[in-house]
Amino acid sequence: MKKIITIFLLVASFLSFSQDKKVTKTGKITFEASVPSFEEVKATNEGVSCILNTKTGEIAALALVKGFRFKVALMEEHFNENYIESGKYPKAIFKGKVENFDVSKLTETPQKFNINGTLEIHGKTKEISSIALIKKSGGKIEIDTDFSVKPEDFDIKIPSVVSSKVAKTVDVKCHFSL
């Protein structure tokens, strides 16, 4: 009887703890570094993991770099081998906090929140700030945000042969349904 009560208490405490965290493994990140009049430089990764602590507002996301898909296979190959070096740097990681986050005040109408944290790509870390639209939708929390980064901030070198065909600033869009 004591074992059953102990197991029940452990399960109950685990379930209440896990409700403080919302998770997805199907988040979506799209980045674009296109320049007008040249071929589109755009990729999407739909297998991004994200976790949000609803009590503290802490958020983290992890994308496997090889998960980004381009329209042109050769572009994807160059991205992985020459620019981002995904064999050496396989992950892109964001760790941060949603400022003034209060899950009890979320509604179906998106609300603006500031997200501050660090983004690690290509072995380099940079502070990132963005505005996110967050809402509750059918028992899930949806987060949409976008921000811009510069390849040079992460020591990603664009060869001069193609530098005029790639934007100096990369626009990143994220969508998470937790």
N, C-alpha and C positions, 0 to 999 in steps of 0.2 A: 504494500500500500504506500509506503514511504517513497519507493522508487517511482511509482505512478505520479504521485504529487510532485516530486522533484522534476520529473520529465515535463509534466504539465507546466510548471512554473518556468522552466527553462524555455520551452516553446513559446509561452505567452510573453516572456520578456524579449525573446528574439523577434517575435512578430511586432511588438510595439516599437522596438528599436529600428527594425527594417522599414517601418512606415515613415521614419524621418528621412529616408533616402529614396529618391526617385531615380530610376536607371533606364537607359536604353542602349541597345547595341546596333540600332538601325538609324542613327543620326545621319544627317546629310551635310556635307561641306562641299561647296562649289567655289573654285577660284578662277579668276579671269585676268589675263595679262595681255589682252588683245590690243592691237593698234589698228586704226582705220586703214583700209586698203590692203591689208595683209591677211594671211590665214588666221582663223580664230585660234587663240591660245586659251583654252578653257578645259577644265577637268572637274569631275564630280566623284566623290567617294560617299557611298550610301551605307557603309558599314562602320560608322564612327560610334564609339562608346562614349557615353556621357553619364555623369552622376551628379545629382544635386542634393545637398543636405538641406532639407526644408526648414530645419530649425535655425541653422547658422547662415544659410545663403552661400555656403562654400560650393564651388562647382569645379569639375574637372572633366576634360575631354581628351580622348586619345584616338588618333587616326593612324592606321598603318599607311605609310606613304605609297606603297605599291598598290593600294586600293583605289587610287585616283585613276579614273578612266577618261581618256581623250577620244575625240572622234577619229583621229589619225594615229594608227598604231606606232608609226615611226616617231611621232612627237612624244608619245608615252614612253617609248624606249629611251629617247634622248633625255627626257625629264628624269627618269629613274637612274640612268647610268652616268650622265654627264653633269647634270645640274644639281639635283637633290642628293645624289649618291645614296639611294635607298638601301643598298646592301650594307653600307657603313652606318647610315643614320635611318633606321627603319621606321621610326615613330615621330609623329608631331604631337606634342603634349601641351595642353593649356591647363593651368591651375589658377583659380582666382576666387572672387567673391562677388555675389550680386549684392550691391549696397542697399541697405534698408529693406531687405526682403522680408515679407510677411505673408506666408502662404495663405493665411486665413482671409486676407484681403483681396486675393485673386478672384477675378470674375471671367466671364466669357469675352469681355471687352479687353483687348490688349492694353497693358499698362507699360510705361517706360521705366526702365531701371538701368542704372549704370553698372557695368561689369568691369572690374579691374583685376589684373592678374599678370601672369607671365606666360609667354608662348615660347616653346622650345622647338626649333626646327634646325636640322643640319648641324646639330651639336652646339648651337648658339641659343641664348635665352634673351628675350626682350620683353620689357613691360608693355602691356597692351591695355587700352581702355576702349570701351565701346558702349553704345546704348542698345539695350535689348528690349524687344517687345515680348512680354510674358503674359500668358493668359491660362485660365483653366478651361479645358475642353473635354467634357465627358469623362471626368475622373482622371484625366491626364493633365500634365503641365506642359504647355508648348512654349518654346523659346526660339525666337528669331533674332539674329543679330548679324551685323556686317561691320567689317573694318578693313583697313588697308595696311599692307606691309611692303617693305622694299627688300628685294632679294639681297642687296648689299648688306643690310642689317644682319643677315644670317650667313654672311660669307658665301653666298651663292653667286657664282660668276657666270655671267652671260657672255659668250664669245662675241667678239666684235663683228663677226660675219653675220650674226642674226640679231644683234642688239637693237637695230632699228625696227625689227619686227616684233619685239617684245616690249611691253609697257614697262616703264621705270617703277611703277607702283602696281602691286597686285591687289585686286579687290577680292575679298573673301566673304562669302555668305554662309551662315550656319543655320540649320533648323534641327531642333531636337524635340521629340515628343516623348516625354518621360512618364 
